[in-house]
């Protein structure tokens, strides 16, 4: 098993290069939290039948068109030549374009969360990302250079030469540092509990998107199907059918995803007790939290925290 040192920390490439790097559009059959590893690939903006979630940092560079996401229940558009970074544990789903000329051709970099934390990047970039926000930076001045970089990383990481893997990782680190330095030094403190209200024109959202937004804003509360459906003026039975037909999961599963994602952030970024995290994430008891977390992540909350604390 090959290892390498980079930027003052120790990386074991063997664990993260076991996954085939052939995915160019979303595979709806992949399981939630299945890792991509350290990759750079060129994607097409094919509408996704359900949200994706994986525990890596994702960086998108839009080559042409614009990329329309439903990100954490909110519509987000990344413009042509835009650069965006986010923690992909937040449910994100490419939506159908309004017209053919807005379909995006874009690069996707994925990096394991642990590696991202080990880079020691400025807080102005790390903190918002770890609190579920998307960092969007239209940077046309450096677009041509970025395009060359992402193309080279695709070749380097798609091959089997460990030295090129290491070179790509160092260059990705440098690009993320430049992204951080381009951000305001005194960014407002993010709110990790709720998506801000008033950031969308809710009248333009479909009923399903309104339900997704409502969940994103209230998942830490003791939500019920009746409450969610009432918020959009639908009968609970019809609301559940409509939601599952669109997202490929039940409303309860969608709420649980948000709660697990919030708990993951708190386990990594805080010293709160696990019971406190369970309650703050919207779970009614520690036993329910442990059961849901292990089912979604394959380990207990304590094991998850120990794993990332020992490596960070």
C-alpha positions as CSV (number, residue, x, y, z in Angstrom):
1,X,0.0,0.0,0.0
2,X,1.5,3.3,-1.1
3,X,1.7,6.3,1.1
4,X,2.8,9.9,0.5
5,X,3.5,13.0,2.5
6,X,1.9,16.3,1.4
7,X,1.6,19.7,3.1
8,X,2.8,18.4,6.4
9,X,0.3,15.5,6.9
10,X,0.3,11.8,6.0
11,X,-1.9,10.4,3.3
12,X,-2.6,6.8,2.5
13,X,-3.7,6.7,-1.2
14,X,-4.6,3.0,-1.1
15,X,-7.9,3.4,0.6
16,X,-9.3,6.0,-1.8
17,X,-8.2,4.7,-5.2
18,X,-10.1,1.4,-5.0
19,X,-13.2,3.0,-6.7
20,X,-13.4,3.0,-10.5
21,X,-13.3,6.5,-11.9
22,X,-15.6,6.1,-14.9
23,X,-18.7,7.9,-13.7
24,X,-19.5,10.8,-15.9
25,X,-23.1,11.3,-14.9
26,X,-25.1,10.4,-11.8
27,X,-25.8,6.7,-11.2
28,X,-29.2,6.5,-9.5
29,X,-28.5,2.9,-8.3
30,X,-25.5,3.9,-6.2
31,X,-26.0,3.8,-2.4
32,X,-26.0,6.9,-0.3
33,X,-22.6,7.7,1.2
34,X,-20.8,5.5,-1.3
35,X,-17.4,7.3,-1.6
36,X,-16.0,8.7,-4.8
37,X,-12.6,9.2,-3.3
38,X,-10.1,11.7,-4.8
39,X,-11.3,12.2,-8.3
40,X,-11.6,14.8,-11.1
41,X,-14.0,14.0,-13.9
42,X,-15.9,15.8,-16.6
43,X,-19.7,15.5,-16.2
44,X,-22.8,16.5,-18.2
45,X,-25.8,18.1,-16.5
46,X,-28.2,15.1,-16.8
47,X,-31.2,15.7,-14.5
48,X,-30.8,13.5,-11.4
49,X,-33.8,11.4,-10.4
50,X,-32.9,11.8,-6.7
51,X,-30.4,13.7,-4.6
52,X,-26.9,12.4,-4.1
53,X,-25.0,12.4,-0.8
54,X,-21.4,11.5,-0.2
55,X,-18.9,12.4,2.5
56,X,-16.5,14.4,0.4
57,X,-15.9,18.0,-0.5
58,X,-17.0,18.6,-4.1
59,X,-15.7,21.4,-6.4
60,X,-17.5,22.2,-9.6
61,X,-16.0,24.2,-12.5
62,X,-18.7,25.1,-15.1
63,X,-17.4,25.1,-18.7
64,X,-20.5,26.0,-20.6
65,X,-24.2,26.7,-19.8
66,X,-25.3,26.9,-16.2
67,X,-25.7,24.2,-13.6
68,X,-29.0,24.2,-11.7
69,X,-28.9,22.4,-8.3
70,X,-31.5,21.7,-5.7
71,X,-29.0,22.0,-2.9
72,X,-30.3,21.4,0.6
73,X,-33.8,22.2,-0.6
74,X,-32.8,25.4,-2.2
75,X,-32.4,26.2,-5.9
76,X,-28.9,27.2,-6.7
77,X,-27.5,28.2,-10.1
78,X,-23.8,28.0,-10.8
79,X,-23.2,30.3,-13.8
80,X,-20.9,29.5,-16.8
81,X,-17.3,29.8,-15.8
82,X,-18.3,29.7,-12.1
83,X,-16.4,27.8,-9.5
84,X,-18.3,26.3,-6.5
85,X,-17.3,24.2,-3.5
86,X,-19.5,22.4,-1.0
87,X,-19.7,19.5,1.4
88,X,-21.5,16.8,-0.6
89,X,-23.1,15.3,2.5
90,X,-25.7,18.0,1.9
91,X,-28.4,16.5,-0.5
92,X,-27.7,17.9,-3.9
93,X,-29.6,17.2,-7.1
94,X,-29.1,18.5,-10.7
95,X,-32.4,19.7,-12.0
96,X,-33.7,19.7,-15.5
97,X,-32.6,22.8,-17.5
98,X,-35.2,25.3,-18.6
99,X,-33.9,25.2,-22.1
100,X,-31.3,23.2,-24.0
101,X,-28.8,26.1,-24.1
102,X,-28.5,26.2,-20.3
103,X,-27.3,22.6,-20.0
104,X,-23.9,22.6,-18.3
105,X,-20.7,20.9,-19.2
106,X,-18.6,20.9,-16.1
107,X,-15.7,19.3,-14.1
108,X,-16.2,17.7,-10.7
109,X,-13.5,17.3,-8.2
110,X,-14.2,15.1,-5.1
111,X,-11.9,15.0,-2.1
112,X,-12.4,13.0,1.1
113,X,-13.5,15.2,4.0
114,X,-10.6,14.2,6.2
115,X,-8.1,15.2,3.6
116,X,-9.8,18.6,3.2
117,X,-9.7,19.2,6.9
118,X,-6.0,18.3,7.0
119,X,-5.1,21.0,4.5
120,X,-5.4,23.7,7.1
121,X,-7.2,26.1,4.8
122,X,-8.5,29.5,6.0
123,X,-11.6,29.5,8.2
124,X,-13.4,31.8,5.8
125,X,-13.6,28.8,3.4
126,X,-13.8,25.8,5.7
127,X,-16.3,27.1,8.2
128,X,-19.2,27.9,5.8
129,X,-18.6,24.6,3.9
130,X,-18.7,22.5,7.1
131,X,-22.0,24.3,8.0
132,X,-23.7,23.2,4.8
133,X,-23.2,26.3,2.6
134,X,-22.1,26.4,-1.0
135,X,-19.2,28.7,-1.7
136,X,-19.8,30.2,-5.2
137,X,-17.1,32.3,-6.8
138,X,-17.5,33.6,-10.4
139,X,-13.9,33.9,-11.4
140,X,-13.7,34.5,-15.1
141,X,-10.3,36.1,-14.8
142,X,-8.7,32.7,-14.0
143,X,-11.1,30.5,-16.0
144,X,-8.8,29.5,-18.8
145,X,-6.1,28.5,-16.2
146,X,-8.7,26.6,-14.2
147,X,-9.9,24.8,-17.3
148,X,-6.3,23.6,-18.0
149,X,-5.9,22.6,-14.4
150,X,-9.0,20.5,-14.2
151,X,-8.3,18.8,-17.5
152,X,-4.8,17.9,-16.2
153,X,-6.2,16.6,-12.9
154,X,-8.6,14.4,-14.8
155,X,-5.7,12.8,-16.7
156,X,-3.5,12.6,-13.6
157,X,-6.1,11.1,-11.2
158,X,-7.5,8.8,-13.9
159,X,-4.2,7.1,-14.4
160,X,-2.2,4.8,-12.1
161,X,0.9,6.8,-11.4
162,X,1.0,7.7,-7.7
163,X,3.4,10.6,-8.2
164,X,0.8,12.2,-10.6
165,X,-1.9,11.6,-8.0
166,X,0.2,13.5,-5.4
167,X,1.0,16.3,-7.9
168,X,-2.7,16.7,-8.6
169,X,-3.5,16.8,-4.8
170,X,-1.0,19.5,-4.2
171,X,-2.3,21.6,-7.1
172,X,-5.9,21.1,-5.8
173,X,-4.8,22.2,-2.4
174,X,-3.2,25.4,-3.9
175,X,-6.4,26.2,-5.9
176,X,-8.6,25.8,-2.8
177,X,-6.2,28.1,-0.9
178,X,-6.5,30.7,-3.6
179,X,-10.3,30.3,-3.5
180,X,-10.2,30.9,0.3
181,X,-8.1,34.0,-0.1
182,X,-10.5,35.4,-2.6
183,X,-13.3,35.3,-0.1
184,X,-14.2,38.1,2.4
185,X,-12.0,37.8,5.5
186,X,-14.9,38.6,7.8
187,X,-17.7,36.4,6.5
188,X,-20.9,36.3,8.6
189,X,-21.1,33.4,10.9
190,X,-23.2,30.6,9.3
191,X,-26.2,29.1,10.9
192,X,-25.9,25.4,10.7
193,X,-29.4,24.7,11.9
194,X,-31.5,26.2,9.2
195,X,-31.4,27.4,5.7
196,X,-32.1,31.2,5.7
197,X,-35.6,32.3,5.0
198,X,-36.3,34.8,2.2
199,X,-33.5,33.6,-0.1
200,X,-36.0,32.1,-2.6
201,X,-39.1,33.2,-4.3
202,X,-41.1,30.3,-3.1
203,X,-43.9,31.0,-5.5
204,X,-41.7,29.8,-8.4
205,X,-41.0,26.4,-6.7
206,X,-43.1,23.3,-7.4
207,X,-45.0,21.7,-4.5
208,X,-42.3,19.1,-4.1
209,X,-39.5,21.7,-4.1
210,X,-41.5,23.7,-1.5
211,X,-41.7,20.5,0.7
212,X,-37.9,20.0,0.3
213,X,-37.3,23.6,1.3
214,X,-39.6,23.3,4.3
215,X,-37.7,20.2,5.4
216,X,-34.3,22.0,4.9
217,X,-35.6,24.9,7.2
218,X,-37.2,22.7,9.9
219,X,-35.5,19.3,10.0
220,X,-34.3,19.9,13.5
221,X,-37.8,20.3,14.7
222,X,-40.2,17.4,15.6
223,X,-41.6,17.3,12.0
224,X,-44.6,15.2,11.0
225,X,-45.8,14.3,7.5
226,X,-49.0,16.2,8.3
227,X,-47.1,19.3,9.1
228,X,-45.0,19.2,6.0
229,X,-48.0,18.5,3.7
230,X,-50.0,21.2,5.4
231,X,-47.2,23.7,4.7
232,X,-47.8,23.3,1.0
233,X,-51.6,22.8,1.1
234,X,-51.6,19.1,0.1
235,X,-53.3,16.0,1.6
236,X,-50.6,14.0,3.5
237,X,-51.2,10.8,1.4
238,X,-50.9,12.7,-1.9
239,X,-47.9,14.7,-0.6
240,X,-46.0,11.5,0.3
241,X,-46.8,9.9,-3.1
242,X,-45.8,13.1,-5.0
243,X,-42.5,13.5,-3.1
244,X,-41.4,9.9,-3.4
245,X,-42.2,9.9,-7.1
246,X,-39.9,12.9,-7.6
247,X,-37.1,12.2,-5.1
248,X,-37.1,8.5,-5.1
249,X,-37.4,8.4,-1.3
250,X,-40.0,8.9,1.3
251,X,-40.5,12.2,3.2
252,X,-39.4,10.5,6.4
253,X,-36.2,9.3,4.7
254,X,-35.5,12.8,3.4
255,X,-35.9,14.3,6.8
256,X,-33.6,11.7,8.3
257,X,-31.0,12.4,5.7
258,X,-30.9,16.1,6.8
259,X,-30.7,15.1,10.5
260,X,-27.8,12.7,9.9
261,X,-26.0,15.3,7.9
262,X,-26.4,17.8,10.7
263,X,-25.2,15.3,13.2
264,X,-22.1,14.5,11.1
265,X,-21.2,18.2,11.0
266,X,-21.5,18.5,14.8
267,X,-19.6,15.3,15.4
268,X,-16.7,16.6,13.3
269,X,-16.8,20.3,14.3
270,X,-17.8,20.3,18.0
271,X,-17.2,18.7,21.3
272,X,-20.9,18.3,22.2
273,X,-22.0,15.1,23.8
274,X,-23.6,12.6,21.5
275,X,-26.9,12.8,23.2
276,X,-26.9,16.5,22.8
277,X,-26.1,16.2,19.1
278,X,-28.9,13.6,18.7
279,X,-31.5,16.0,20.2
280,X,-30.1,19.1,18.4
281,X,-30.3,17.2,15.1
282,X,-34.0,16.4,15.5
283,X,-33.9,12.8,16.9
284,X,-36.2,12.1,19.8
285,X,-33.9,9.7,21.6
286,X,-30.3,8.5,21.6
287,X,-31.4,5.0,20.5
288,X,-33.2,6.2,17.5
289,X,-30.2,8.4,16.6
290,X,-27.8,5.5,16.9
291,X,-29.9,3.2,14.8
292,X,-30.5,5.7,12.0
293,X,-26.8,6.8,12.0
294,X,-25.4,3.3,11.8
295,X,-27.9,2.4,9.1
296,X,-26.9,5.5,7.0
297,X,-23.2,5.6,7.7
298,X,-22.2,2.0,8.5
299,X,-20.8,3.0,11.9
300,X,-21.9,4.5,15.2
301,X,-21.7,8.2,15.9
302,X,-18.9,7.6,18.4
303,X,-16.9,5.6,15.8
304,X,-17.5,8.4,13.3
305,X,-16.2,11.0,15.6
306,X,-13.2,8.9,16.6
307,X,-12.2,8.2,13.0
308,X,-12.2,11.9,12.0
309,X,-10.7,13.2,15.2
310,X,-7.8,10.7,14.9
311,X,-7.0,11.8,11.4
312,X,-7.8,15.5,11.5
